[in-house]
Amino acid sequence: MINGYDRMKNWLWIIGLFFVLSLHAEDGHRLWLRMERNAVPADVRLVEGTRRTDILDIASRELKDFWKGEGRVLLCVSKGGATRDGFTIRKKGQDMELSSASDRGVLYAAYDLLRRQQTGDLLSDGAVVTEMPSYDIRILNHWDNPDGTVERGYAGRSIWRWDELPETVSPLYEEYARANASVGINAVVLNNVNAKPQMLSTGMLRKVAVIADVLRPYGIRTYLSVNFASPKALGELPTADPLDADVQRWWKKKTKEIYCLIPDFGGFLVKANSEGEPGPQDYGRTHADGANMLAGILAPHGGVVMWRAFVYQASSLDRACQAYEEFMPFDGQFHENVIVQVKNGPIDFQPREPFSPLFGAMQHTQVMPEFQITQEYLGQSIHTVFLPTMWKACLDAETYRDGGGTVAEVTQHRVGIHSRSAMAGVANIGDVVNWTGSDMAQANWYAFGRLCWNTDLSVAQIAEEFLKQTFSTDEHFVEPVRQLLLRSWDTAVSYMMPLGLHHIFAFGHHYGPEPWCAPPNTRPDWLPKYYHRADSIGIGFDRTVRGSKAVLQYHEPLATLYGNLETCPEEYLLWFHHVPWEYVMRNGLTLWDNLCYIYNSGVEDAWEFVDFWQKARPYIDSERYERLLKRFERQAKDAEWWRDACLLYFQRYSRRSIPADCLPPVHKLEDLMKFKLHIDNYTVADMDNLP
Ligand code: BDP
């Protein structure tokens, strides 16, 4: 019999347990930074001759709080140290010496040491580690608007609380800065490339300056996207012509104002004459005129212009050819502090694209790659897709330009003429508690930083580092989930757009499939049919010499390799060729059958990920487990949705049956064609209400 006293005791236990659990409810906010704080601070000192700076203070604080080593940690900034944010770590007996030519380098060394501690990658006695970043500028591009919305943001609203600034400084800013610094990110563009002129108003700049002050001690420089017509909208000038003297005076004055507020301001990011944004062409001027005007004004302050090459007109020219056509005439004409920012592929962050030919073509211009961390075209914050696999496919691609060089090499300092090198990633960060919507999407933020720091890191290593720091070091967890991450991009491509298919999304939100989508009065190059070109003969976009000739924008041997049906890599087959349904592929199957099997394997893999994840259950907290399980299940159902929509629709053209050993469709095409996704600011509003 339980008496009253026992009952009360039981209740107290339950209440206590609930209290403890709720204290530890795992909300994902700590990202990969989960070190345990020391009860007694570690012994961290500056060596003689090294002067304190804000950045070194942070390095010391982090090590004092979290480094568990026995000996002392000596921080040293000296001219002889590794340059360009690089560092050396020496293990001398029990002591660790962290040295660099700059305080930033020492900060990165501190985070390197802490990462090793967390992942168990410890240094042996006498070990010397030297690291040098691959890119000088490792920059996040936020597509955040002044009204708090985020273009293509799937993690809530902007973390920048413009309405509270400059008075109220959210603690999120410093947490954000720390997370970036811990993976080597040293620059951020705060606002959307579709930039509002008001961003440059004095009131806004005062707010920007406050954020810049928080980011600076973490080694991060602040940049802004600017609207090219700002002199008209803000300065009330009649024109924004870059060659107009008043316009130039306006930019000069504005730039001076910015540097008074933010002395280490990084520079401007510009989307000009693209998707309706204003630009120099509005005045009969060129991209070079526009970029150089701003660059000339920024140069005395040490700033740069990142000028985007994401341009395409509503013309008859294949969209994939247009950036090259518009930019190549100006190769060699850009000022030294202009960097032309090129998306990884020639179209637009599609699930899989060949690398942009501009990387190989622009041999006399500093070019930087732009990747998308936010998963606009890859399942938003619902699907798990580990993106460094995709980024590396671009970075490791050989361009065959004069003297050779991969995309990574030609955009870094390894080949050709270069001033400052840079790599940009469109952030996937918002104000939801776990920062990125999906707990696993944090991996892509992490990976972006690590890859800018060292493009030679393997995807497997990045995955392992992330998982060990963020979830668990238990091999039973790390090994299968790492495998999952490594396969995830290929899987997503298989169930969405295999064999080089691209842009067959529903209009606007880009989440689900709508290969049939054709709203009236819409630019053809915004519609799926422009890209897949399915007809009774076959499917795919002919970009060979008989078609749009896009292949000719690549150096040989790529032009021939891509342009020839027999040699074109199968992952780009329908990107470069219109291929008959009965065409026999390298495995002896027809194109149609292959397409069916690949979609099918994508669905099978996505369900297998659910199994993998279920096996991970014992090793991690139930909160993140459950949140991700829900997403993995949705991802698998979405894979079925993609497969059914695409195969059943294309079947209308191929008039062939789906091989009997493929899983049967779970949807009817008519139902899918009637379905309209409920979205909120381009984001899936309700995960449970999808097909
Ligand atoms: C596209 C996005 C659009 C962006 C554009 C860009 O759909 O929202 O403004 O890229 O990069 O992928 O400028």
Residues whose N, C-alpha, C, O or C-beta is under 5 A from the ligand:
A	BS01	BDP	E151 V193 D348
